[in-house]
Amino acid sequence: MLETQWSQKIRQFKRSAWRHVPSAKWYHKTVDKPSVGTEREKKIISRYAKGLILDAGAGSGRITNHLRTLNKSVIALDISVEMLARQVECGSNICGDVEALPFKNETFDTVNATWVLVHFPNWKEIVRELVRVLKIGGTILFEMSSKEHLNWAKEILPDIEKKYSSAQAYESFETVDEIYEELRINGVRIDQVIPYDFLNSNEFLKFLCGQNESCEKQLFNLLSTAEAIDFWCRIEEDILSSFPPGMSHKNFFIANKIQMVPLLDRNYVNVNMATNLNEAARLAMKIIGQKKEQLLLIYLDVHYYSTLYSKRVRRFHRKLTEIFSQFLPIDPISIASQCKKETLLSELKQGHYHGNFKKDYAYEDENINILRHVSLKEEFSYWAEKLVTTWHETPPNKTDISICDVPFGPIMEYELMKEIILQTPSSVYFALDNEGQ
Ligand SMILES: C[S@@+](CC[C@H](N)C(=O)[O-])C[C@H]1O[C@@H](n2cnc3c(N)ncnc32)[C@H](O)[C@@H]1O
């Protein structure tokens, strides 16, 4: 089939796919529920969406409803009446076509189009129409699947494009440069590119896991509670958002319509690209290495409040650590043993990190108090036992550091770990591993 016929077929299919009651019902039931991708999108969109907002291809209100609960002023437009009928929050809903919007030029302060452009081979035409109705100075928000990701994926799965070859499964994959160029032509400049939703269709992750699909599935299964999703969202936001586009399957774009079309600012988006998977893995490790203190802080923060966080969060974290342990220092003890004492302490004391745990921890005299919380103690015991039993294979470096004066140098660390292990019956901390899903 000719390229144009093929793209016409996909376009027609996507325009009608959600116009039937069963498909609209199915979409609403399966997609309109918390997931890492949705939570991240909601957070990013609610931060940048201002003034009069158009939610283009709004569907059953996954994003519209959220914006309306925040009292934002949103017009939801979709070609499917059946999808619009499922929106729960009241507001202006319009049945219309994103390819020919029923609005004057420069009407909206913000245009959001999530899970829309990615479905269409003619996404560029739709972008032009979205930009037309955007005011100068306004913001356009959308996500796109990453061609950088697809190119890396081909290294491990040469046939990967077949996965997206039917009209039903079609996705547009574009590089940041291609999107940058298209927006530039339309007088829009990218402000931020955020890779997100890392655990979804991520071939890079499979590469790190040795192409083991079950790793991804196991992690996904553990991500079914709000607490586990929240924990992972924080890791994505604070650490993984610095990864180059391509390490996640999708990127979220935040771009502004400017009066002057910029000519020579192609470096505006500082994309530090890696050309192959091994290089990408090295780059990822480097970034994680720079963020290890944040990783520890998120970890401690979560565990201090672990009465609020479910056991599932801890099991999710353990599974993640098990999978990534060959690449990343992701257990609390090995991260701690690599953090700079001064930086860590000053972060804790200045309260740089969100959450309140530092208020209680940072000024306490009794060293062991940092470990007083039962679940935190269990976690340290768990990891201490794992680490101590592997020390004979790789002895730790001789460094003398501490967290809030709890010593973590190898000798003291060993003593501390021994104490914790002896204090906590292993039946307690290993029990978590054996619980059903
Ligand atoms: C995958 S859903 C995304 C819905 C919503 N934006 C979200 O993030 O959940 C795609 C939506 O685009 C709508 N759509 C497809 N073609 C359209 C068009 N030409 N004009 C307006 N909406 C369209 C569909 O009806 C469907 O509701």
The ligand as a Gaussian input file, in Angstrom:
#p B3LYP/6-31G(d) Opt

LIG

0 1
 C       -6.562000       7.848000      23.220000
 S       -7.917000       8.947000      23.364000
 C       -7.235000      10.181000      24.422000
 C       -8.258000      10.878000      25.248000
 C       -7.729000      11.875000      26.275000
 N       -7.002000      12.964000      25.669000
 C       -6.838000      11.211000      27.296000
 O       -5.682000      11.634000      27.445000
 O       -7.292000      10.260000      27.942000
 C       -7.942000       9.734000      21.794000
 C       -9.138000      10.657000      21.647000
 O       -8.973000      11.427000      20.454000
 C      -10.266000      11.566000      19.854000
 N      -10.119000      11.908000      18.440000
 C       -9.664000      11.120000      17.455000
 N       -9.671000      11.813000      16.305000
 C      -10.131000      13.060000      16.584000
 C      -10.353000      14.213000      15.816000
 N      -10.081000      14.247000      14.511000
 N      -10.838000      15.293000      16.431000
 C      -11.107000      15.304000      17.763000
 N      -10.911000      14.228000      18.535000
 C      -10.420000      13.120000      17.952000
 C      -10.911000      10.226000      20.100000
 O      -12.302000      10.265000      19.983000
 C      -10.448000       9.913000      21.524000
 O      -11.350000      10.369000      22.480000

